Amino acid sequence: MKVSVIGTGYVGLVAAAGFADHGNDVLCADINEDKIEALRRGEIPIYEPGLDALVERNVAAGRLRFTTSNAEAARHGRVIVLAVGTPTRDHGGGADLSYMFAAATEVAEHLDHPVIVVNKSTVPVGTAERVARLMGEHTSQPVTVASNPEFLKEGSAVNDFMKPDRVIIGTADEQARKVLELLYQPFCRTNDRMLFMDARSAELTKYACNAYLAARISFMNDMANLSDAVGADVERVRRGMGSDPRIGNKFLYPGVGYGGSCFPKDTRALLNTAREYGLTLEIVASAERINEVQKLVLVRKVRAHFSGDLVGKQFALWGLSFKPNTDDIREAPALRIASALLAEGARLRLHDPIAGANFMEALGDKSGDAALFDDPYEAARDADALLLVTEWRQFRSPDFDRLKQLLRTPALFDGRNQWDRGHVESLGFTYHGIGR
């Protein structure tokens, strides 16, 4: 099948390579010329495990090509996937659909055959209808617009796309349903989880899933803070809760809050949609408020440990991306933590396996008192305390004896409850976890 994908971000590039790997003829478009030239040279603009090999294999086979021309993409695809960014607007928290509308308009102006347009970007309820009306104003060709929200997790996006736990397709058009079912059938041969519904329900499902997961995280962070107050261990509480099959153990890990490109943006967009219909969604609103406060929980613990005086203190931060296995620092808790510590006169020694350069760029003018190190132990050298912010696998079992020699004072602030409190305290460390 001839497929065009507009956008080369996490969603677009993974989808394009995934469709190509199942034999489709895929043309991936992006107006960013530098990005496209890099992709043609075999350089992947994002860090995503397994994506480089997937792209390379399908480019070599001739099933995946790249272009800067949306017009070329319009003429190529029988199915045209819109996977452009929908960032939060400057005011109100709603999704900015300008990139999607611009791409849809340009595609429509160059269509020479009937197409099925697939909204794969996360968009507010009713967007498929708006895109269909907009494209109808710019082409005489038949256009059917369907909603097909993505459920990829950064760090495991390739596996999520190739082995989806569900594929949601929102359309009332029977022909579009048949075509998209055919497109996705190879991905669901061993686990048929294709769910068909109307476009509005599909659009809302995406937001509802992310908002619910965000609420679970914030609930556990609330329980962690209560555990600290009453002298309980939230890890035992978490395991007790997770053993209940009605609850399950997913997304019950307390920490320093969620970040990334999805949960913060999508909860705000959902709240904005609710306001437009005169609703408040109190649970979702509370989840967002709790999360913003939780991002500074380690700062509060550090401040208390050092009696409120952080001027001249030096802290090591391990883990800067919003989650492991990505270089994405959007809304990363580490950004809030670093900014707060720097504002109180501290100096920082930073390490992350992948995201360091992105993090330093995001710090901008505030990076003067922050130094980035390639080696985690060098980052810990002469620090007054070590803060674990992102739970990269290589941080799970560090050389604690070496750390104790390198740190100026043996204080650990475990923002992800990765380390065994009894073990590290037996080695002479002061340990601060989340709800421990």
N, C-alpha and C positions, 0 to 999 in steps of 0.2 A: 504494500500500500504506500502511496506517496503521502508523506507527512511533512508539514512545515511547522517548526517551532520558533516562536518569536520570543527571544529572551535567552540569555546564556548564564543566568544565575544558578543557584542551587537547583531550583525546580526545572528550569528550562534545559540546562545542560545534561542533567541526569536523565530527564525524560527523553531527550533527543538521542542520547547514546543508548538508552534502554530500548527504545523502539527500534533503533537501527540494529541492535544486537539480535533482534528476533526477525530479521530479514526485511524490514521495511526500508524504503528509500527516503531518507530523512535529510531535509535542508534546515539548518539552524541559523537564524538571523538575529543580528544585534546591530544597533546603529553606532555602537562604540567601535570605531575602526581599530584602535589599539588592541582591544579584546579579541577581535576576529583575527587580526594578524598573528597574535600570540597563539591562538588556537590552531591556526594553520601551520604554525611552526611546531605544534605539539606541546605547547605550554598551557597548562590548565590554570585559570585565573583564581581558582579557589582550592582550598585544601579539603579534600574529601577522599577517604581511603577507598582505593579500588577504581576511582573514576578515571585516573590517567590511563590505566591499562584498557579500560572499557572504550574510552574515546579513541585511543591509538589503534586498537584492533578494528574498529568499525570504519575509521578513516582509511586505513590501509586496504580494507575490503571494498571501499567505494560506496558503502551504504550511508555514510555520514559526511556531509559537506557543510561549509560555513559561508555566510554571505553578510554583507552590510546592507543589502537591499531588501526591504520589506516587499517591494514590488516583485522581485524575483521569487520570494517566498510565497506571495499570493498566487502567482502563476503555477507554482510547483505543486502545492499540496491539495489533495482531496480533503484531507483533514488538516486544519490549521489550529495549532495549539497556542493560546496566548498565555505566556508565562513571564510577564513583565512585573516589575516591582509595584507594590501598592502600599507605600509607606504611610505612616501616620501624618495627617495634615498638621500644620503648625498650630491650628486652633481647633478645639472641640474634640480631638481624639479620633475623628473619623478617618476612613481610608482615603488616600489621595488616588483617584482613579484616572488622573490626567495621562499617565503613561499608557494605560490600557486603552483609553479612548483614542489617543493619538495613533497607536499601533493599529487599532481596529479600523480607523478611518483610512489610513494609508493602504492597508490591505484591501479594503473594499474598493478603493479607487482603481485598483489594478487587477481586479478579478476578471477572468475570462471564462469561468466555468462555475457550476454550482459547488458549494463547499459546506462542510460542517465545521463550525468554529467552536473550539473547546476552551472555555475559561478554566484554566488550571491555577491561576493566581487566586489567592484568598481575597474574596470580594464580598461586600455587603449584600444582603438579600435584595433581589430585584435587579442585580447588575446584568445578568444574562438578557433580560428583557430590554434593558437600556442599550446594551451593545447591539442587539438585533435591530432595534429602531435606528440607531446611529448608522449602522452599516447599510441598512435599507435606503437611507438617504443618499448614499454615495455609490450605489451599484444597482444595476438592473438584474444581476445574477441572483438566483435563489440562494439564500443564506439561512442556515439553521444554527442557532447558538445553543450549546449545551453547557452545563456546569459539571466539572470533573475535578473537585478539589483534591489537592495532594495531601498525603499524610506521611511525608518523609521526615525522618529525624536526622539532623545534621550529625555527621560522624558515622551513620549507618544508612545513608540515603540510597546508595546503590543496592544494597541488599533489600531495603524496604521497597524499592521500586520493582526489583526483579521478582521478589516473593511477597507480594502485598497481602496484608491480612484482610483488606477489603478494598474494593474499587467502587466508588460511588459515582454514578452517572445520572445527572439530572436533566431529563428532557421528556417532552410529551410527544415528540416526533418519532414515529415508529421506524422510519428509514434511518434516522440518526442513531437510534438505539441499536439497530442491527449492525451498522457500520462500526460503532464503537465497541459493541460486543465482540465483533470479529477482531478488532485491533487488540483488545485486551485478553482475548481467549488464551493465547499462549502463556500469559503470565498466571493464569488461574487454572491450569489443567489439573493440578493435584489438590487444589483447594479452591473450589468455586465460591468466591465471596463477592461476586458482582452484585451490587444492589442498585436497582433502578427506582427512580423517584422523580418528582417534578423538580425543576431547577431551583425554585426558592427553598425547598426543603434541603436540597443538596448544599446550597450556599450556607444555610443556617447550621447544618450538621457540622461543617468544618469549624465554625466559631464555637459551637456548643461543646465539641470535643476538647478544644484547647482551653476553653474557659473552665470546664470541669476539672481537667488535669491541673490547671493553675490553682484552682480552689483546693484540691487535695494537698498540693505542696504547701499552700499557705495555712491550711488547717494543721498540718503536722508542725509547721514552724510555730504556730500558736501553742500547740501542745508542748513543744520543746521549751518555749519560754516559761510556760507554766511548770514544767518539770524542774527547771532551774529554781523556780521560786519555792516549790514545795519539797524539793529534795528527792525527786524521782529520777529514773533513768529513762529517757525517751526512747532509747534503743530497745529496751525491754517492752515498753508500751507499744512501740511500732510492731515488734514481732507478735505481741499478743493480738493487736488489731488485725494484722495481716493474716493470721491463722483463721480468721473468720471468713468462710468462703463468700459471704455476702459483701465483704469489703475487699479482700485480696491484698496483695503486698506491693502492687505497682504504685509508684509515685507517692510513697509514704516516707520518703527519706528527708529528714529535716536538714537544714543547712543555712546558707547565706542568701537564699532567695533565688528566683529564676530570672533568666535574662534571655538574650537571643533575639532572633528576628520574628518570632511567632507569638509566644505567649503574651509579652507586654503589648505588642501592637494589636493583636487580635482581641484581647480583653477590652482594650480601649475602644476599638471599633465596634465591638458588640454593645458596649455601654452606650456609645453614641447612637447606634441604631435604636436601642431601647428608648432613649430620650426622645428620638424623633416620633415614637409612637406613644409617648406619655408614660413610659415605664421606667423603673429604676434598677432592676436586677441587683438587689441588695447583696446577694452572696458573691456575685462577680465583682461588684464594687469593693466589698470587704477584702476579697482575695488580692485585688490590686493594691489597696492601702497597706495591708499587712506586708506584702512583698517589698514595697518601697522602704518600710521601716526595717524589715529584716536584713536588707542589704548592708546595714550598718551595725549588725549585732556584734561582729568581731571588733569593730572600733570601740563599741561600748565596753566590751570585755577588756580590751587592751588599755583603755583609759582607766578603768577601775584598777587593773593590775599595777599600773604605774602611778597611781594616786593622782590622776588627772593632769600630769605634767609630761607631755610628749616632746617638748622642745629639745632638739638636739638628739633625740633618740633615733636609733637606726633599726629599721624593720625589714626582714626578708619576706617577700611574698612568692609563694610557689603556686603557679596556675593563674593565668590571666584571661584566657578565653572564657566564654560564658558556660561552656561545658567541655568535657574531654573530646579529643579527636576532631577538633575543628580549629581554624584560625579566626573564627568569628568573635569579635569582642563587642558586638552591638548589645547595649543594655547589660553588659557583663557586671556582676556584683564587684569584681575586682576594680573596676573603674571608680565606683562610688567609694570603695574602701581606700584606694590609693589617694583619691582626691581629698578625702576627709583627713587622712593622716598627714598629708602634705600641708593642708590648711592649718593644722595644729603644730606645725614646726618640725615634723619628723622628716627623716631622710629614708629613702627606700632603695632596696636592692632586689631586683625583680628577675624572675625566671619563668619561662613557659616553653614547652617543647616546640611550639609552632607559632604562637600568636604574639611573640614579643614585639616585632616591628610594628604590627598593627596597633598594639597597645600604646607604644611610645608615641606614635603619630596621633592617636586619640587624646593622649594627655596634653599634647601641644605645649603651650607656654609653661604649664605646670611641671614639665618633665625635668626642669633644671636640677631638682634635688632627688631625682630618681635615676638609677643606673641599671642597665639591662645586662644580664650575664647569660652566657650559653650553658654554663654548668650550674646545676642547682646548689651544689655545695659551695661554690665560690659566692653565690648569692647569699648564702647563710653566713659567710665569714664575718665575724665581728658584729653581727646583728644582736640587738638587745632581745629580740624574740623572732620566731618564725611563724608566719601565718600561712596555713594551707587553705587556699581559696577554691581551686578547681581540682577535682579528684582524678587527675591523670593517673593511669595505671602504674607508671613508674614511681609515683610518690607513695604507694601503698606500703612498701617495706623498705624504707631508706636505712642507711647505716647510721643508727642512732648514736653509737659510740663516736663516730666521726663528727656527727652533728654537735654533740655535746662539747667536743673539743673546739669546734669552729665558732659556736655561738658565744657572744659575750656573757649572756646569762641564759641558762637552759630553760627557756619558756616556750611552750608550744601552744598555738591557738589553732585548733583543728576545726575549720569551717565546714567540714563534710563528714565528721565522725568516722574518719578512716582508720585511726590508730587506736590500739587497745590502751585504755587509760591505765590499768594496773601495770601493764608491761612498761610503758614509758616512765611512769612514776617510780617504778622499782629501779630504773636506771638513773634516777636523780633529776628528772625533768619536772617542771610545773606544767600541768596539763589543763587546758581549757577547751572543752568541746561545746557542742550545741545541745542543750537539754540533758547534759550528762551528770 
